[in-house]
Amino acid sequence: MANEICQITQLPIIHENENFKGDGICNIVKLGNLQFPVNLTPSTHKYLLGQDHHRHIATGLILNGFLHDNVILSMEISLTDISKGEIPRQRKNLQEWFSENYFPKTDLEKVDFSLERVQRLIGKMGASIEFDGKDSWYKMFFCQDKGEFNFILRTLQTKGFIEILDKPIGPDGLPSKTGKIFPQKVNLTYEGISYLNKKQKEVQKDLCFVAMSFGADETQIFTEALKPAIKAAGYQAKRVDDTDHHIDKEQTINDSILALAKKANFLVCDYTGNKRGVYFEHGYAWGLGKKVIMTVKESEMNDLHFDVSHYPFIVWKDYEDLRIRLQAKIESWIGRFENN
């Protein structure tokens, strides 16, 4: 097992994942000093081997911690099994998993994502991270190869956001004149930290924007279920019609909606009532790269437009059902907000 390589991530396998032993191709792989679970049903494993683009995305998501020990990726519907231990095991549909988790989709997004990822890897000011050529670090950054990763690092260096401390070493053991060979030791500069802080200030980390209809019934959905669930997970729930949210006289209601969507950490879109405004706010948030949790009353599921109906929804029966399931979804996907 120690000398085996994972066919999906092309990383060394440390050992099998005991949570799914015998249920599929489930292993723990290693990148540098980090370890990650790769849990796939046989059909999912076969599919990814034949789909280079999806395998590339899946590898990046796995190496960014979006696949947990107790979740196995499947081509079938999602299913939670609580019969085999205290910790529920979840079978997660692959396409649903792709849609739920953020990954950079443009070159500019990839550069920004890389700077944020470097910051998380370093952990504190003054520390550094070394990207050894023996390890496939570029996969964590959703890069196709080491050349693309090197270009991103050089771009961040040119912008003054990172400092490359060691000169890259070429195959002859001497400093590389081209700078295209790893290893490279990297740390953040003051400019890089300032840029990230400015970006983070544009988003209010404890804010959840709720997009929904404004009728009396829908308001009760908000007060009895959505707002309590969001608050229980540590976040503020805001609708555009909240009395404590000031709309400037020079702004239209749409301006205020867009401003809240930009500022929010994530969105909850309740499609009960099937109003077109919710579709607009949802699409705008997706365009910004925001995470969006979708909910709808069970009796109205069939009213949804085809464009969104195939995405994962919390299909709720009553207020208590919605409150419980929404809080669990926020805490598992977004993370519980703790204001330390």
C-alpha positions, 0 to 999 in steps of 0.5 A: 500500500505504501508504494501505491499511487492513487489513480485519481489524484496521482498521489501516494496512498498512505492507507485505506479509509476504514470508514468505507473499507470494502465499499469502494476505492477509498484511500488516504493520500499524502501531499507534503505533510498533509493527508486527504481522503479519496472515497469513491464508489467503483462507478465514480472511480471509473467515470473520473478516469475517463473524464480528464476535466472532472478528474482535475476538478475533483482532485482540486476539491479533495486537496482543499478539504471538501471531501470528508472522511465519512463521505463517499462520492457516488454517481447515484443519489445522495443518501445518509446511512446511520446504521453502521456507527455513531458518525453518519456515513454519507453517499454524495452524488458527484455532480451535486458535490461539484455544484456545492463547492467553490473552485476557480473557473477563470484565470483571474479567479485562479490567481486570487484563489492561489494567493488565498490558499498560500495564506492558509498554508502559511498560517501566520505572518513571517512563516513560509511554505516550500513547494517541493518539485517532488510533490504535486502541489499544483493540483491543490491550486487547480492548475493543469501542471507545474508550469501553470503553477509556476506562472501563477507564483511568478505573477503574484511575485510580480504584483508584489503579493508574495516573495520567493525566498529561494532561487529555483534549482535546475536539473543540474543542481545549479540555480535555474536561470529560467525560474521554471523548476521547483522547489520554491520557498514562498511567503506573503508580503505586506502588499499581499496581506493588505490585498487579502484584507481589503478583499475580506472587508468587502464581505461581512463574514457573519452575514447571510442574505435571504432571497425569497418572496415577500408575502405574509406566508413567506414572511412567516417562513423567514421568522419561524424557520430561516432566521432562527436556523441562520442565527443558530449557526452563528450568522445574521439573516438579512432580507432586503426589506428588513427594517434595520437595513437602510436603503439610501434615497439614491438607491433603487431596491435592486441596488440594495439587493445587489449590495447585500448579495455582494456583502454577504458571506453566503445566500439562502434562496427560498423558492416557495412562491416561485417568484422571478426575483429569487431566480435573479438574486440566485444567479447574481450570487452564483456569478459572484462565486457565492455559496447558495443554499436552496430551499423550497416547500415540498408541495411546490417542488414541481413548480421550479424552473428546469434551470434550477430544479436539478440542483440540490434543494432542501425540500421541507415539509414544515417550519421545524423541518426547514429550521433543523435541516437548514442549520445542519446544512449551514454548519456542515457546508459553510461552517459555524460562525464563531466570533472570537 
